[in-house]
Amino acid sequence: MKRLMFLVVALLGVLAVTTRAQSLYFESVDPSSPWLAGERRSFYLSWQGFDPGDTYRAHINLISGSRGEKHGFILSEGTFDTETGVKIVEVRFPTLEDSIFLPQFPSIPVDGDYVLFCQESRTGTSWQSSLSLILDDLRIRPKESGPEIQAHRGEVVKNLSLLIDGRFSSADVRLLKIPIVFRSFSGEEIRIRSALYEGDRRVSPWKTVNVGSNETRKVFRIGNAQLAQGAEKELTLHTKIVRGTGSFQATTKEYDVLCTARGKKKLSISMFGGEGPLVKIDP
């Protein structure tokens, strides 16, 4: 009987060890605010159920589709000295030296949205969230696309919205040119006219463009839109269908944007790729 009790106690002890709850948490102290270039940032690190001597690594990766290149950076790595613990980790803004892909693919941080990933090496226990890095004065990104639009020839549709974010700009900005790409899915040439609006106010002249069958055509749209330092605004592309059948779409890519800033010779800008809704032309 004593031997049986010993076996039961021993078995329960093994189960307690093998089913020990393990958790890992690595998150910015202020997760809702973007990480500005040059700033140090504090992160909460908490762990539970690991062995002393177990190690972890936290890194960020640029979200796929946000920009075209590989960008990943180590934020923190270390060893747990206790089974359970909590501490604050101070991290400098990532640099080339922190690149995950060294030496084959050296990279520097770029403006954009990143996945934040932390993992313990022995068990694979992990934590994931997101983080934004801000390096540029100005960010231009398309608003999330809505459902497809049915339109007739002669009708004007709103087929792309651009969010202009100057919250972290160091100067007032004057937008001169924003590149927009029209993509045709038609078996014939489509003729359209387009202009950018800020609310009900037109900020660029109407311009006519012909897009050939299943072709793309880049045009520049803007006139002289102003953006005060620290401000945001939304510009909407209005497009009139002059001629053609089939369908088309307005898109953006990571092209150069022409603008000027008062009192500043060089202005850093990020323009993100995206798509407006597909416009189907009723026959």
Backbone torsions as a table, in degrees:
resi	resn	phi	psi	omega
1	MET	NA	-43.3	179.4
2	LYS	-62.7	-38.9	179.5
3	ARG	-65.2	-38.0	178.6
4	LEU	-64.9	-43.8	178.6
5	MET	-61.7	-38.5	179.4
6	PHE	-63.5	-42.5	179.3
7	LEU	-63.8	-39.4	179.3
8	VAL	-64.2	-46.2	179.6
9	VAL	-62.3	-42.4	179.5
10	ALA	-63.5	-41.5	179.4
11	LEU	-64.7	-42.5	177.5
12	LEU	-61.7	-37.0	178.5
13	GLY	-65.2	-40.6	177.6
14	VAL	-63.8	-43.6	178.8
15	LEU	-62.0	-38.5	-179.7
16	ALA	-63.8	-36.5	-179.9
17	VAL	-72.6	-45.8	-174.1
18	THR	-74.0	-22.9	-179.1
19	THR	-104.9	15.9	-179.5
20	ARG	-59.7	126.2	-177.6
21	ALA	-66.1	132.8	178.7
22	GLN	-122.0	134.8	179.2
23	SER	-145.5	153.2	-177.8
24	LEU	-142.3	139.0	-178.3
25	TYR	-143.4	126.5	176.7
26	PHE	-140.7	109.0	-173.1
27	GLU	-147.3	147.0	177.6
28	SER	-60.9	143.2	176.9
29	VAL	-61.6	-30.8	177.8
30	ASP	-124.9	76.6	-171.3
31	PRO	-68.4	-19.0	-176.6
32	SER	-82.6	-15.4	-177.5
33	SER	-101.1	143.2	178.4
34	PRO	-69.9	160.0	-179.6
35	TRP	-94.4	114.8	-176.5
36	LEU	-85.7	144.4	-177.9
37	ALA	-54.5	134.5	176.5
38	GLY	87.3	-12.5	-178.3
39	GLU	-85.1	147.7	168.3
40	ARG	-86.9	150.9	-178.1
41	ARG	-135.7	143.3	179.1
42	SER	-96.5	138.1	178.4
43	PHE	-125.8	141.0	170.4
44	TYR	-80.5	130.3	171.7
45	LEU	-121.9	120.9	175.7
46	SER	-133.3	145.9	-179.1
47	TRP	-144.6	154.3	-179.0
48	GLN	-151.8	135.2	173.2
49	GLY	85.7	16.3	179.5
50	PHE	-104.4	164.5	176.9
51	ASP	-86.7	142.6	172.6
52	PRO	-55.7	132.9	-176.2
53	GLY	101.6	-14.4	174.2
54	ASP	-65.4	150.3	-174.8
55	THR	-119.6	159.9	178.3
56	TYR	-137.0	162.9	171.3
57	ARG	-145.1	134.8	176.8
58	ALA	-115.4	132.9	178.7
59	HIS	-147.0	168.3	176.4
60	ILE	-123.4	146.3	175.8
61	ASN	-129.3	136.0	176.4
62	LEU	-61.6	131.6	-178.2
63	ILE	-64.0	132.2	-178.4
64	SER	-56.7	132.2	179.5
65	GLY	93.2	-16.9	178.8
66	SER	-68.5	-43.9	173.6
67	ARG	-144.3	171.2	-170.7
68	GLY	-85.4	-16.6	-170.2
69	GLU	-102.7	173.0	174.5
70	LYS	-85.2	127.1	176.7
71	HIS	-143.1	109.3	177.3
72	GLY	-141.7	141.1	-172.5
73	PHE	-142.8	136.6	176.1
74	ILE	-76.8	129.7	177.3
75	LEU	-97.5	-43.4	-175.1
76	SER	-159.9	145.3	171.4
77	GLU	-149.6	148.3	-176.0
78	GLY	-176.1	-169.1	-174.9
79	THR	-123.0	138.5	174.4
80	PHE	-81.7	129.4	179.4
81	ASP	-98.9	-5.4	177.9
82	THR	-138.2	166.7	178.3
83	GLU	-66.9	-36.8	-178.4
84	THR	-137.3	141.8	179.6
85	GLY	-171.7	167.7	177.5
86	VAL	-141.8	136.9	174.5
87	LYS	-156.6	165.7	176.0
88	ILE	-98.7	129.6	178.7
89	VAL	-110.5	124.4	178.0
90	GLU	-92.9	127.5	-174.6
91	VAL	-126.2	133.1	174.9
92	ARG	-77.2	161.5	176.3
93	PHE	-64.3	135.7	-175.3
94	PRO	-57.4	148.1	177.3
95	THR	-133.5	179.9	177.0
96	LEU	-55.3	-37.4	-177.7
97	GLU	-63.1	-22.1	-177.4
98	ASP	-93.4	2.6	-175.5
99	SER	-61.1	133.4	178.1
100	ILE	-68.4	-31.4	-169.4
101	PHE	-92.7	11.0	175.8
102	LEU	-66.4	147.0	-2.6
103	PRO	-92.6	-4.8	-173.9
104	GLN	-67.3	-42.6	-175.5
105	PHE	-128.8	73.5	178.5
106	PRO	-63.8	140.2	-179.9
107	SER	-148.3	156.6	175.4
108	ILE	-114.4	156.9	-179.7
109	PRO	-61.9	145.7	173.7
110	VAL	-127.1	158.9	177.3
111	ASP	-61.5	132.7	178.1
112	GLY	158.9	-174.9	-178.3
113	ASP	-100.6	133.4	-175.1
114	TYR	-123.2	152.0	168.0
115	VAL	-87.6	129.8	174.7
116	LEU	-99.4	122.6	-173.0
117	PHE	-132.4	129.8	177.4
118	CYS	-128.5	135.0	-176.6
119	GLN	-141.5	140.2	172.4
120	GLU	-88.0	135.7	-166.7
121	SER	-75.9	-35.0	-173.9
122	ARG	-76.2	-45.0	-175.3
123	THR	-99.7	-16.7	-177.2
124	GLY	81.2	3.9	176.4
125	THR	-57.8	135.4	-172.4
126	SER	-140.8	167.2	176.0
127	TRP	-138.1	140.8	-179.0
128	GLN	-140.3	139.0	173.8
129	SER	-151.7	-157.0	-178.8
130	SER	-134.7	161.7	-176.2
131	LEU	-156.6	141.8	178.0
132	SER	-110.9	134.6	173.9
133	LEU	-104.8	134.9	179.3
134	ILE	-116.6	113.6	176.3
135	LEU	-119.0	-17.2	-172.1
136	ASP	-106.6	156.9	176.5
137	ASP	-69.4	-33.4	-170.7
138	LEU	-138.3	137.5	175.2
139	ARG	-126.1	132.1	178.7
140	ILE	-122.8	119.8	179.8
141	ARG	-140.3	144.7	178.4
142	PRO	-71.4	143.6	175.5
143	LYS	-70.6	151.7	-179.1
144	GLU	-53.9	132.5	-174.2
145	SER	-70.4	141.3	176.2
146	GLY	-91.0	-167.5	179.2
147	PRO	-68.2	164.5	179.9
148	GLU	-63.8	154.8	-174.6
149	ILE	-112.5	131.7	171.9
150	GLN	-96.0	129.4	-175.6
151	ALA	-143.8	153.3	176.1
152	HIS	-102.5	157.6	172.6
153	ARG	-58.5	137.6	-176.6
154	GLY	91.6	-11.5	-178.2
155	GLU	-88.6	148.1	175.9
156	VAL	-104.0	128.5	180.0
157	VAL	-120.6	155.8	174.1
158	LYS	-100.8	103.5	-168.5
159	ASN	-118.2	12.7	172.8
160	LEU	-167.0	132.7	175.1
161	SER	-119.4	131.1	-179.2
162	LEU	-112.9	127.3	176.1
163	LEU	-93.7	118.3	179.9
164	ILE	-101.6	112.4	-173.5
165	ASP	-110.1	107.0	177.2
166	GLY	-115.7	25.9	-176.3
167	ARG	-60.7	-27.4	-177.0
168	PHE	-113.2	18.1	178.3
169	SER	-71.3	147.6	179.7
170	SER	-96.1	6.5	-179.2
171	ALA	-161.7	164.1	170.1
172	ASP	-66.1	148.7	-174.1
173	VAL	-124.9	140.6	172.3
174	ARG	-117.0	113.3	-178.7
175	LEU	-81.4	129.5	-178.6
176	LEU	-110.5	-45.3	-179.0
177	LYS	-142.5	133.2	172.7
178	ILE	-125.5	122.6	-178.9
179	PRO	-78.8	133.5	176.2
180	ILE	-129.1	137.7	-178.2
181	VAL	-108.6	128.1	173.1
182	PHE	-99.5	128.1	-179.7
183	ARG	-115.1	125.3	-177.6
184	SER	-97.8	138.8	172.3
185	PHE	-120.9	37.5	-174.4
186	SER	-112.3	154.3	175.9
187	GLY	-84.5	0.5	178.8
188	GLU	-140.8	169.9	179.5
189	GLU	-67.7	138.7	177.0
190	ILE	-112.0	133.8	175.3
191	ARG	-111.4	127.7	-179.5
192	ILE	-135.9	157.4	172.4
193	ARG	-121.9	139.8	-176.2
194	SER	-142.6	155.8	176.4
195	ALA	-155.2	154.1	177.1
196	LEU	-97.8	140.3	179.5
197	TYR	-124.3	146.8	167.6
198	GLU	-111.2	100.4	-170.2
199	GLY	65.9	-123.1	177.8
200	ASP	-95.3	1.0	-176.5
201	ARG	-99.1	123.6	178.2
202	ARG	-76.5	130.1	-177.3
203	VAL	-114.9	2.5	174.5
204	SER	-142.8	152.3	177.8
205	PRO	-70.5	154.0	172.8
206	TRP	-66.1	137.0	-180.0
207	LYS	-135.9	134.1	-180.0
208	THR	-94.2	136.5	178.9
209	VAL	-139.0	141.1	174.6
210	ASN	-105.1	127.9	179.2
211	VAL	-115.5	119.3	-177.0
212	GLY	-69.0	171.2	-179.5
213	SER	-56.5	119.6	177.7
214	ASN	54.0	37.7	178.9
215	GLU	-114.8	171.6	171.9
216	THR	-120.5	151.0	-178.5
217	ARG	-143.3	123.7	178.6
218	LYS	-92.8	131.3	176.0
219	VAL	-131.1	157.0	177.7
220	PHE	-105.1	130.0	-177.2
221	ARG	-126.6	118.8	168.8
222	ILE	166.0	162.5	176.0
223	GLY	-123.4	-83.4	-175.8
224	ASN	-151.0	59.0	-178.3
225	ALA	-80.2	138.2	-178.7
226	GLN	-103.7	142.5	175.4
227	LEU	-135.0	114.0	-179.1
228	ALA	-69.7	151.5	178.3
229	GLN	-54.7	128.7	178.4
230	GLY	83.6	3.9	-174.9
231	ALA	-99.5	167.2	173.3
232	GLU	-129.5	153.3	172.5
233	LYS	-155.7	164.6	179.2
234	GLU	-121.9	129.7	176.0
235	LEU	-111.4	139.1	-178.0
236	THR	-119.6	133.4	178.3
237	LEU	-86.2	121.6	174.9
238	HIS	-101.6	127.1	-176.6
239	THR	-127.1	128.9	176.7
240	LYS	-104.3	130.8	179.7
241	ILE	-87.5	112.9	-177.3
242	VAL	-91.1	-44.3	-175.6
243	ARG	-156.2	148.3	173.8
244	GLY	121.9	170.7	176.5
245	THR	-133.8	176.7	179.6
246	GLY	92.9	-135.6	-177.2
247	SER	-150.8	161.7	177.8
248	PHE	-152.6	170.4	-176.1
249	GLN	-149.1	141.8	173.7
250	ALA	-98.3	133.3	-177.4
251	THR	-135.5	167.3	172.4
252	THR	-127.0	154.0	174.7
253	LYS	-135.7	179.2	-177.6
254	GLU	-81.2	61.6	177.2
255	TYR	-89.2	166.2	174.7
256	ASP	-70.9	143.3	177.5
257	VAL	-114.6	133.0	-179.1
258	LEU	-96.0	123.9	176.6
259	CYS	-157.4	169.5	177.7
260	THR	-130.5	157.7	178.7
261	ALA	-133.3	133.9	-179.0
262	ARG	-64.0	124.9	175.0
263	GLY	75.3	10.4	-179.4
264	LYS	-135.3	124.7	-175.3
265	LYS	-73.6	-37.6	-176.5
266	LYS	-123.7	133.0	-179.4
267	LEU	-121.9	125.6	-179.8
268	SER	-90.9	133.1	-172.6
269	ILE	-135.8	140.7	170.2
270	SER	-117.0	127.3	172.3
271	MET	-117.8	125.4	-173.5
272	PHE	-101.3	145.2	179.7
273	GLY	-76.3	149.7	177.6
274	GLY	-178.7	176.8	-175.1
275	GLU	-131.6	143.7	168.8
276	GLY	-85.3	176.3	-179.9
277	PRO	-66.7	151.5	175.3
278	LEU	-71.0	131.0	178.3
279	VAL	-103.5	117.9	178.1
280	LYS	-100.5	124.4	-177.1
281	ILE	-89.4	119.0	176.9
282	ASP	-69.1	137.8	179.4
283	PRO	-68.6	NA	NA
